[in-house]
Amino acid sequence: MKQYIVSPVCSAFVVPGLGQVLNHNLKKGGIILGIILILIVNATIQIALILKTIFKEMEPGLYPLEKYLERIMQEDLSFLFFLVVAFAVIWVYSVSDAFWVGLKIEKQAGGDSL
């Protein structure tokens, strides 16, 4: 199977770091998976805290969606933005690294080149 295709696809669409694991870079893959887990947990906590603040401050009742969105935009979302950007950077790195290492493995194994 084409390592340089399977590895980046797994890193892109399953979870970042899986492509490194498939390329037998267990340490690098484990570090990427760990960082991704930390980012996801932090983002979830941040979103929960923002929602808790919003629902605590608003009086009980049903409001139009615009009212909730307006209240969310009043919150400081800079840390959440940082987490999303960090995830995107690690995701791009993971996919490109999985591709280049997979291509190197294919060439060393004598497989077909592009």
N, CA, C and O of each residue as an XYZ file, in Angstrom:
456
protein
N       0.839     -1.172      0.000
C       0.000      0.000      0.000
C       0.889      1.241      0.000
O       1.965      1.226      0.597
N       0.464      2.289     -0.646
C       1.245      3.510     -0.764
C       1.283      4.240      0.582
O       0.295      4.835      1.011
N       2.434      4.181      1.229
C       2.614      4.781      2.546
C       2.439      6.294      2.499
O       1.907      6.886      3.439
N       2.881      6.923      1.415
C       2.811      8.374      1.321
C       1.391      8.873      1.043
O       1.154     10.081      1.059
N       0.451      7.973      0.791
C      -0.950      8.356      0.625
C      -1.744      8.031      1.887
O      -2.515      8.860      2.371
N      -1.559      6.837      2.413
C      -2.329      6.389      3.580
C      -1.996      7.215      4.820
O      -2.898      7.629      5.548
N      -0.718      7.455      5.063
C      -0.310      8.171      6.279
C      -0.877      9.583      6.373
O      -1.464      9.926      7.399
N      -0.725     10.423      5.333
C      -1.294     11.764      5.464
C      -2.821     11.780      5.498
O      -3.416     12.651      6.132
N      -3.458     10.828      4.822
C      -4.922     10.765      4.862
C      -5.390     10.449      6.285
O      -6.361     11.031      6.768
N      -4.694      9.528      6.948
C      -5.051      9.209      8.336
C      -4.801     10.393      9.259
O      -5.597     10.657     10.160
N      -3.689     11.115      9.038
C      -3.416     12.297      9.858
C      -4.408     13.417      9.581
O      -4.739     14.197     10.474
N      -4.880     13.495      8.345
C      -5.788     14.582      7.981
C      -7.224     14.315      8.416
O      -7.896     15.214      8.923
N      -7.699     13.085      8.220
C      -9.119     12.828      8.408
C      -9.474     11.974      9.620
O     -10.645     11.907      9.995
N      -8.509     11.328     10.234
C      -8.818     10.531     11.432
C      -8.377     11.324     12.662
O      -9.213     11.837     13.406
N      -7.081     11.422     12.872
C      -6.557     12.231     13.981
C      -5.101     12.578     13.667
O      -4.336     11.714     13.239
N      -4.718     13.836     13.877
C      -3.318     14.197     13.650
C      -2.395     13.361     14.532
O      -2.652     13.193     15.724
N      -1.340     12.847     13.953
C      -0.402     11.991     14.666
C      -0.522     10.529     14.273
O       0.427      9.762     14.433
N      -1.682     10.138     13.759
C      -1.869      8.738     13.361
C      -0.981      8.380     12.173
O      -0.500      7.251     12.075
N      -0.764      9.329     11.281
C       0.121      9.081     10.142
C       1.549      8.803     10.586
O       2.237      7.972      9.993
N       1.995      9.496     11.628
C       3.336      9.256     12.163
C       3.412      7.860     12.778
O       4.420      7.170     12.630
N       2.364      7.450     13.457
C       2.333      6.104     14.043
C       2.385      5.058     12.927
O       3.102      4.065     13.044
N       1.634      5.275     11.851
C       1.656      4.338     10.730
C       3.023      4.303     10.046
O       3.410      3.281      9.481
N       3.752      5.420     10.098
C       5.102      5.480      9.530
C       6.154      4.962     10.508
O       7.351      5.084     10.247
N       5.729      4.396     11.610
C       6.591      3.828     12.646
C       7.412      4.888     13.377
O       8.472      4.580     13.920
N       6.936      6.128     13.398
C       7.519      7.171     14.237
C       6.646      7.293     15.484
O       5.903      8.260     15.646
N       6.750      6.300     16.357
C       5.845      6.228     17.507
C       6.032      7.390     18.469
O       5.054      7.907     19.010
N       7.266      7.804     18.688
C       7.520      8.891     19.625
C       6.909     10.195     19.106
O       6.214     10.898     19.839
N       7.175     10.509     17.833
C       6.629     11.730     17.240
C       5.101     11.664     17.190
O       4.424     12.645     17.500
N       4.570     10.526     16.805
C       3.121     10.359     16.753
C       2.478     10.490     18.123
O       1.415     11.096     18.258
N       3.117      9.924     19.138
C       2.594     10.029     20.498
C       2.607     11.454     21.010
O       1.678     11.886     21.692
N       3.668     12.188     20.679
C       3.744     13.592     21.102
C       2.647     14.405     20.427
O       1.977     15.207     21.076
N       2.464     14.200     19.133
C       1.415     14.939     18.411
C       0.035     14.573     18.944
O      -0.800     15.452     19.161
N      -0.208     13.288     19.154
C      -1.502     12.866     19.715
C      -1.741     13.466     21.096
O      -2.855     13.885     21.411
N      -0.692     13.507     21.920
C      -0.806     14.095     23.253
C      -1.117     15.583     23.202
O      -1.963     16.072     23.950
N      -0.432     16.300     22.320
C      -0.685     17.734     22.181
C      -2.108     17.981     21.688
O      -2.792     18.879     22.177
N      -2.545     17.190     20.728
C      -3.915     17.333     20.207
C      -4.934     17.066     21.314
O      -5.927     17.785     21.427
N      -4.698     16.051     22.121
C      -5.600     15.750     23.231
C      -5.660     16.917     24.211
O      -6.741     17.294     24.664
N      -4.508     17.486     24.537
C      -4.463     18.631     25.455
C      -5.220     19.823     24.864
O      -5.967     20.494     25.576
N      -5.033     20.089     23.572
C      -5.732     21.202     22.927
C      -7.240     20.995     22.935
O      -7.997     21.929     23.199
N      -7.679     19.775     22.648
C      -9.120     19.491     22.619
C      -9.729     19.618     24.011
O     -10.816     20.177     24.163
N      -9.041     19.105     25.025
C      -9.549     19.210     26.398
C      -9.629     20.680     26.824
O     -10.624     21.108     27.409
N      -8.570     21.454     26.525
C      -8.585     22.871     26.886
C      -9.681     23.634     26.161
O     -10.340     24.483     26.760
N      -9.885     23.345     24.883
C     -10.941     24.015     24.122
C     -12.316     23.670     24.679
O     -13.184     24.538     24.782
N     -12.514     22.412     25.034
C     -13.795     21.995     25.614
C     -14.055     22.701     26.937
O     -15.167     23.165     27.186
N     -13.044     22.784     27.778
C     -13.191     23.480     29.062
C     -13.480     24.959     28.831
O     -14.346     25.532     29.491
N     -12.759     25.580     27.897
C     -12.968     26.997     27.601
C     -14.386     27.253     27.107
O     -15.028     28.209     27.542
N     -14.877     26.419     26.213
C     -16.243     26.579     25.701
C     -17.257     26.385     26.820
O     -18.236     27.127     26.904
N     -17.033     25.395     27.680
C     -17.949     25.161     28.803
C     -17.978     26.360     29.747
O     -19.046     26.744     30.224
N     -16.826     26.949     30.019
C     -16.782     28.116     30.905
C     -17.488     29.319     30.281
O     -18.181     30.062     30.975
N     -17.314     29.511     28.986
C     -17.991     30.619     28.308
C     -19.502     30.424     28.356
O     -20.244     31.357     28.664
N     -19.955     29.212     28.051
C     -21.398     28.943     28.083
C     -21.965     29.055     29.489
O     -23.085     29.534     29.670
N     -21.209     28.620     30.480
C     -21.664     28.726     31.864
C     -21.847     30.192     32.239
O     -22.840     30.553     32.870
N     -20.901     31.029     31.858
C     -20.995     32.449     32.151
C     -22.198     33.078     31.461
O     -22.922     33.875     32.058
N     -22.400     32.718     30.219
C     -23.512     33.293     29.459
C     -24.855     32.900     30.066
O     -25.714     33.758     30.271
N     -25.044     31.630     30.352
C     -26.331     31.182     30.875
C     -26.554     31.618     32.316
O     -27.697     31.737     32.758
N     -25.477     31.856     33.050
C     -25.607     32.315     34.426
C     -26.051     33.776     34.465
O     -26.828     34.170     35.335
N     -25.559     34.576     33.524
C     -25.866     35.997     33.521
C     -27.206     36.317     32.873
O     -27.820     37.328     33.210
N     -27.666     35.490     31.964
C     -28.938     35.755     31.290
C     -30.088     35.229     32.142
O     -29.983     34.193     32.799
N     -31.167     35.962     32.110
C     -32.328     35.530     32.878
C     -32.952     34.308     32.216
O     -32.850     34.142     31.001
N     -33.600     33.447     33.009
C     -34.205     32.247     32.441
C     -35.246     32.593     31.383
O     -35.964     33.588     31.491
N     -35.307     31.763     30.381
C     -36.280     31.956     29.315
C     -35.663     31.632     27.974
O     -34.459     31.402     27.858
N     -36.494     31.619     26.986
C     -36.029     31.365     25.629
C     -35.756     32.690     24.932
O     -36.568     33.614     24.969
N     -34.598     32.757     24.300
C     -34.208     33.954     23.571
C     -33.937     33.564     22.126
O     -33.666     32.400     21.833
N     -34.011     34.532     21.227
C     -33.624     34.233     19.839
C     -32.122     33.938     19.767
O     -31.344     34.382     20.611
N     -31.746     33.194     18.761
C     -30.350     32.807     18.585
C     -29.424     34.021     18.526
O     -28.296     33.963     19.016
N     -29.886     35.108     17.936
C     -29.067     36.314     17.817
C     -28.653     36.848     19.179
O     -27.548     37.367     19.339
N     -29.530     36.721     20.149
C     -29.237     37.203     21.508
C     -28.074     36.401     22.106
O     -27.182     36.975     22.732
N     -28.083     35.086     21.916
C     -26.997     34.243     22.416
C     -25.691     34.551     21.679
O     -24.632     34.652     22.298
N     -25.772     34.697     20.363
C     -24.569     35.003     19.592
C     -23.993     36.361     19.972
O     -22.776     36.526     20.046
N     -24.854     37.313     20.208
C     -24.405     38.641     20.641
C     -23.679     38.549     21.975
O     -22.650     39.193     22.179
N     -24.212     37.760     22.862
C     -23.592     37.593     24.192
C     -22.258     36.845     24.090
O     -21.314     37.166     24.812
N     -22.175     35.860     23.207
C     -20.922     35.125     23.005
C     -19.845     36.057     22.466
O     -18.687     35.964     22.872
N     -20.214     36.952     21.558
C     -19.240     37.869     20.973
C     -18.712     38.880     21.993
O     -17.680     39.510     21.757
N     -19.396     39.041     23.105
C     -18.925     39.942     24.160
C     -17.848     39.282     25.029
O     -17.125     39.968     25.751
N     -17.746     37.981     24.959
C     -16.756     37.250     25.742
C     -15.368     37.396     25.123
O     -15.232     37.695     23.937
N     -14.342     37.180     25.945
C     -12.967     37.176     25.458
C     -12.678     35.795     24.868
O     -12.556     34.811     25.597
N     -12.572     35.737     23.557
C     -12.373     34.471     22.862
C     -10.936     34.286     22.395
O     -10.665     33.412     21.572
N     -10.009     35.094     22.907
C      -8.629     35.050     22.415
C      -7.947     33.713     22.718
O      -7.224     33.190     21.870
N      -8.165     33.155     23.905
C      -7.539     31.869     24.233
C      -8.108     30.754     23.362
O      -7.374     29.875     22.912
N      -9.397     30.793     23.131
C     -10.030     29.797     22.262
C      -9.495     29.929     20.832
O      -9.252     28.923     20.165
N      -9.315     31.154     20.367
C      -8.733     31.392     19.050
C      -7.316     30.828     18.982
O      -6.941     30.208     17.987
N      -6.526     31.043     20.039
C      -5.171     30.498     20.100
C      -5.186     28.976     19.992
O      -4.369     28.395     19.279
N      -6.109     28.334     20.696
C      -6.197     26.872     20.658
C      -6.543     26.373     19.250
O      -5.993     25.370     18.796
N      -7.440     27.060     18.569
C      -7.825     26.667     17.212
C      -6.648     26.839     16.252
O      -6.403     25.974     15.411
N      -5.924     27.946     16.372
C      -4.765     28.179     15.504
C      -3.680     27.136     15.785
O      -3.078     26.604     14.852
N      -3.428     26.845     17.055
C      -2.430     25.829     17.406
C      -2.819     24.470     16.834
O      -1.967     23.747     16.317
N      -4.103     24.118     16.924
C      -4.567     22.859     16.346
C      -4.333     22.836     14.837
O      -3.871     21.831     14.297
N      -4.649     23.932     14.158
C      -4.484     23.998     12.706
C      -3.013     23.858     12.305
O      -2.695     23.164     11.339
N      -2.128     24.509     13.039
C      -0.700     24.424     12.724
C      -0.202     22.994     12.907
O       0.516     22.471     12.055
N      -0.579     22.366     14.011
C      -0.150     20.989     14.265
C      -0.762     20.041     13.242
O      -0.105     19.092     12.814
N      -2.002     20.281     12.845
C      -2.666     19.453     11.844
C      -1.918     19.520     10.513
O      -1.652     18.488      9.898
N      -1.579     20.734     10.066
C      -0.853     20.899      8.800
C       0.516     20.234      8.887
O       0.937     19.550      7.954
N       1.214     20.433     10.011
C       2.517     19.799     10.189
C       2.391     18.279     10.137
O       3.188     17.605      9.484
N       1.394     17.749     10.821
C       1.215     16.299     10.897
C       0.960     15.700      9.517
O       1.530     14.665      9.172
N       0.110     16.347      8.732
C      -0.210     15.831      7.402
C       1.012     15.898      6.491
O       1.326     14.928      5.802
N       1.705     17.040      6.484
C       2.861     17.166      5.592
C       4.004     16.255      6.011
O       4.672     15.669      5.159
N       4.237     16.128      7.314
C       5.289     15.234      7.789
C       4.966     13.782      7.449
O       5.848     13.029      7.035
N       3.714     13.390      7.621
C       3.318     12.019      7.298
C       3.524     11.738      5.811
O       3.936     10.641      5.434
N       3.236     12.731      4.968
C       3.437     12.544      3.525
C       4.910     12.362      3.200
O       5.279     11.399      2.528
N       5.764     13.281      3.669
C       7.178     13.235      3.302
C       7.883     12.024      3.880
O       8.724     11.427      3.208
N       7.562     11.645      5.113
C       8.182     10.452      5.698
C       7.661      9.198      4.992
O       8.431      8.270      4.741
N       6.373      9.158      4.671
C       5.816      8.026      3.931
C       6.442      7.886      2.560
O       6.705      6.772      2.106
N       6.684      9.008      1.895
C       7.346      8.983      0.595
C       8.771      8.465      0.722
O       9.231      7.696     -0.122
N       9.463      8.876      1.758
C      10.832      8.405      2.009
C      10.844      6.894      2.273
O      11.725      6.182      1.790
N       9.875      6.417      3.034
C       9.779      4.981      3.324
C       9.526      4.201      2.042
O      10.142      3.158      1.821
N       8.626      4.692      1.194
C       8.328      4.025     -0.082
C       9.567      3.953     -0.972
O       9.829      2.922     -1.593
N      10.323      5.038     -1.033
C      11.513      5.057     -1.876
C      12.581      4.104     -1.339
O      13.264      3.431     -2.112
N      12.723      4.051     -0.011
C      13.704      3.143      0.585
C      13.301      1.687      0.383
O      14.157      0.813      0.251
N      12.005      1.431      0.360
C      11.526      0.057      0.171
C      11.533     -0.347     -1.286
O      11.245     -1.496     -1.620
N      11.862      0.596     -2.158
C      11.904      0.272     -3.578
C      10.555      0.316     -4.235
O      10.376     -0.233     -5.322
N       9.584      0.969     -3.587
C       8.253      1.090     -4.170
C       8.248      2.095     -5.290
O       9.247      2.766     -5.548
N       7.124      2.195     -5.948
C       6.988      3.145     -7.049
C       7.085      4.565     -6.512
O       6.547      4.879     -5.450
N       7.770      5.408     -7.253
C       7.753      6.813     -6.895
C       6.562      7.457     -7.565
O       5.893      6.835     -8.390
N       6.296      8.691     -7.215
C       5.124      9.387     -7.744
C       5.004      9.137     -9.211
O       4.077      9.638     -9.849
